[in-house]
């Protein structure tokens, strides 16, 4: 695949020059891998944790399966594919697309957390028959999911459910910027020349791209592993939980450390203080 012909409307970037897109992606991989190594490792650990829990709980095919286990298992399987693709795309230099996948990981993860072992909630998901909308409003799923995962945390401090719902929902809206091609996002991330007109496509190994990829990977791993923890508590036998719970808690600590380092590097300034309550 080679770059498209130079546009007559915009002075198109000479990013690829005579290189193939594949060559540019390999160069992006070389640049990004050292900087995303820990993020990829954490995402792989989340992937492996979920796969292990899913294999234990879902087990071999059987004629009858309770609605909550059925719905959660299907969502978990799709979430694994999203996690895998997010790793591949991040290392090839496509951070916006990683955000798109992570928004879907969020939706799947909080659906699993909201369902838990509740067959009533699961039936609502399984019987959803409207192709034009999601089965439930995302903020509501977020709150219900957090209510199920917070008790599993090792934190000794009291956690404000309403506050945490808002914080997580703001993360979701940030991930949905590229998902919905918000004009503010597109105009910011479609240029590399301070807005003078030159466009680019293909891999992005810039510092801004690295920031996006880091944000998406850390949050994707955290959302997915939290869903795995709720699924574990609902369906994995007690005698098989100890090691898995220890792995999950250690992963949470490592993800928290990665977040702290990202904050130190890029800061926490809210770009829209009147519109985003962070």
C-alpha positions in Angstrom: 0.0 0.0 0.0 1.4 3.4 -1.0 0.3 6.9 -0.1 -2.5 8.4 -2.2 -1.7 11.0 -4.9 -1.0 14.5 -3.7 -4.2 16.3 -3.1 -5.1 19.4 -5.1 -7.0 20.8 -2.1 -4.3 20.4 0.6 -0.5 20.3 0.5 -0.3 16.6 1.4 2.5 15.6 3.7 5.6 13.9 2.3 5.7 11.5 5.3 6.0 8.3 3.3 7.9 9.7 0.3 8.9 6.5 -1.6 8.4 4.2 1.4 5.6 1.7 1.5 3.1 2.0 4.3 4.4 -1.3 5.6 7.9 0.2 5.9 6.6 3.2 7.7 4.7 0.9 10.2 7.8 -1.1 10.8 9.7 2.1 11.6 6.9 3.2 13.9 7.2 -0.2 15.7 10.9 0.3 16.2 10.3 3.8 17.7 7.3 2.9 19.8 8.2 -0.5 21.2 10.7 0.8 23.8 8.3 3.5 25.0 5.2 1.2 25.1 6.9 -1.9 26.4 5.4 -1.7 29.9 2.0 -0.8 28.6 2.0 -3.8 26.2 3.2 -6.0 29.0 0.3 -4.9 31.3 -2.2 -5.3 28.5 -0.9 -8.8 27.8 -1.2 -9.7 31.5 -4.8 -8.4 31.5 -5.4 -10.5 28.4 -3.9 -13.6 30.0 -5.8 -13.1 33.3 -9.1 -12.8 31.4 -8.4 -15.8 29.2 -7.5 -17.9 32.3 -10.7 -16.9 34.2 -12.8 -17.4 31.1 -11.4 -20.9 30.5 -12.1 -22.0 34.1 -15.6 -20.5 34.4 -17.0 -21.2 30.9 -15.5 -24.6 30.7 -16.6 -27.1 28.0 -19.8 -26.6 25.9 -23.0 -27.7 27.7 -26.7 -27.8 26.9 -27.8 -25.4 29.7 -26.0 -22.3 30.9 -27.4 -19.6 33.1 -28.1 -16.3 31.3 -25.6 -14.2 33.3 -22.7 -16.6 32.5 -23.8 -16.9 28.9 -23.9 -13.1 28.3 -20.8 -12.4 30.3 -18.8 -15.1 28.5 -19.7 -13.8 25.1 -18.7 -10.2 26.1 -15.5 -11.4 27.6 -14.5 -13.3 24.4 -15.1 -10.2 22.3 -13.2 -8.1 24.8 -10.1 -10.4 24.4 -10.0 -9.8 20.7 -10.3 -6.0 21.2 -7.4 -6.1 23.7 -5.2 -8.1 21.2 -5.9 -5.7 18.4 -5.3 -2.7 20.6 -1.7 -4.0 21.2 -1.1 -4.6 17.5 -2.3 -1.2 16.4 -0.6 0.7 19.1 2.8 -0.6 18.1 2.1 0.1 14.4 1.4 3.8 15.2 -2.4 4.0 15.1 -3.3 5.6 18.5 -6.6 7.0 17.5 -7.8 3.6 16.4 -6.6 2.1 19.7 -8.8 4.6 21.4 -11.8 3.4 19.3 -11.1 -0.1 20.3 -10.7 0.9 24.0 -14.1 2.6 23.9 -15.6 -0.7 22.9 -13.6 -2.5 25.6 -15.1 0.0 28.1 -18.6 -0.9 26.9 -18.0 -4.6 27.1 -16.2 -4.4 30.4 -18.8 -2.4 32.2 -21.6 -4.6 30.8 -19.8 -7.6 32.3 -19.4 -5.8 35.6 -23.0 -4.6 35.6 -24.3 -8.1 34.8 -22.2 -9.9 37.4 -24.2 -13.0 38.3 -27.6 -11.3 37.9 -29.7 -13.3 35.4 -32.3 -10.6 35.3 -29.8 -8.0 34.0 -28.3 -10.6 31.6 -31.7 -11.4 30.1 -32.2 -7.8 29.3 -28.9 -7.9 27.4 -29.6 -11.2 25.7 -33.1 -10.2 24.6 -32.1 -6.7 23.3 -33.7 -6.4 19.9 -33.1 -2.8 18.8 -30.2 -2.5 16.2 -30.3 1.3 16.5 -29.2 1.7 20.1 -27.2 0.0 22.9 -29.1 -2.2 25.4 -28.5 0.4 28.2 -27.3 3.9 28.7 -23.5 3.9 29.3 -23.4 6.0 32.4 -26.0 3.7 34.0 -23.9 0.7 33.1 -20.8 2.4 34.5 -22.4 3.0 37.9 -23.8 -0.5 38.1 -20.5 -2.0 37.1 -18.5 0.0 39.6 -21.0 -1.0 42.4 -20.0 -4.6 41.7 -16.2 -4.1 41.3 -15.5 -1.7 44.2 -16.1 -4.3 46.9 -13.4 -6.4 45.3 -10.8 -3.7 45.6 -8.1 -3.8 48.3 -8.5 -0.1 49.0 -9.2 0.7 52.6 -10.6 4.2 51.9 -14.2 4.9 51.3 -14.9 5.2 47.6 -17.5 7.7 46.3 -19.6 5.8 43.7 -21.0 8.9 42.1 -17.6 10.5 41.8 -16.0 7.4 40.4 -18.9 7.0 37.9 -18.3 10.5 36.6 -14.5 10.0 36.4 -14.8 6.8 34.4 -17.5 8.3 32.2 -15.3 11.2 31.3 -12.5 8.7 30.3 -15.1 7.0 28.0 -16.0 10.3 26.4 -12.4 11.0 25.7 -12.0 7.6 24.1 -15.1 8.3 22.0 -13.5 11.5 20.5 -11.9 9.5 17.7 -14.6 6.9 17.7 -17.2 9.5 16.6 -14.7 11.7 14.7 -15.4 14.7 16.8 -14.4 17.7 14.7 -12.3 19.0 17.6 -10.3 15.8 17.6 -10.0 15.5 13.8 -8.8 19.0 13.4 -6.2 18.5 16.1 -4.8 15.1 15.2 -5.0 15.3 11.4 -2.1 17.7 11.2 1.5 17.9 12.2 2.3 21.4 11.2 0.6 23.6 13.9 -2.5 23.8 11.7 -1.0 25.3 8.6 -2.8 22.9 6.3 -0.7 19.8 5.6 -2.5 16.6 6.3 -1.1 13.2 7.1 -2.2 9.6 7.4 -0.5 6.4 8.3 1.5 5.6 11.4 2.0 8.3 14.1 5.0 7.8 16.4 4.9 11.4 17.6 4.9 12.3 21.3 1.2 13.3 21.0 0.5 9.9 19.4 2.4 8.1 22.2 0.3 10.0 24.8 -2.9 8.8 23.1 -1.7 5.2 22.9 -0.5 5.1 26.5 -3.8 6.5 27.7 -5.8 4.0 25.8 -3.7 0.9 26.6 -3.6 1.6 30.4 -7.3 2.2 30.6 -8.2 -0.7 28.3 -6.1 -3.1 30.5 -7.7 -1.7 33.7 -11.3 -1.9 32.4 -10.9 -5.4 31.0 -9.2 -6.8 34.1 -11.9 -5.3 36.4 -14.5 -7.1 34.3 -12.4 -10.2 34.7 -12.4 -9.8 38.5 -16.2 -9.5 38.7 -16.5 -12.5 36.4 -14.0 -14.4 38.6 -15.9 -13.6 41.8 -19.2 -14.8 40.2 -18.1 -18.0 38.4 -14.7 -19.3 39.5 -14.7 -21.8 42.4 -13.3 -20.5 45.6 -10.4 -22.9 45.7 -9.1 -21.6 42.4 -9.4 -17.9 43.1 -6.4 -17.1 45.4 -3.6 -16.9 42.8 -5.8 -15.1 40.2 -6.9 -12.5 42.8 -3.3 -11.9 43.7 -2.4 -11.4 40.0 -5.3 -9.0 39.5 -4.2 -6.9 42.6 -0.6 -6.8 41.4 -1.8 -5.7 37.9 -3.8 -2.9 39.4 -0.8 -1.7 41.3 1.4 -1.7 38.1 -1.3 0.0 36.1 -1.5 2.7 38.8 2.2 3.2 38.6 2.0 3.6 34.8 -0.7 6.2 35.2 1.4 8.1 37.7 4.3 8.2 35.3 2.0 9.4 32.5 0.7 12.2 34.8 4.3 13.2 35.6 5.2 13.3 31.9 2.1 14.9 30.4 0.2 16.5 33.3 -3.4 16.5 34.2 -4.7 19.8 32.9 -8.4 19.6 32.0 -8.7 21.1 28.5 -12.4 21.7 29.0 -13.0 22.6 32.6 -16.5 24.0 32.0 -17.6 20.9 30.1 -15.6 18.0 31.7 -15.8 17.5 35.5 -12.7 15.5 36.1 
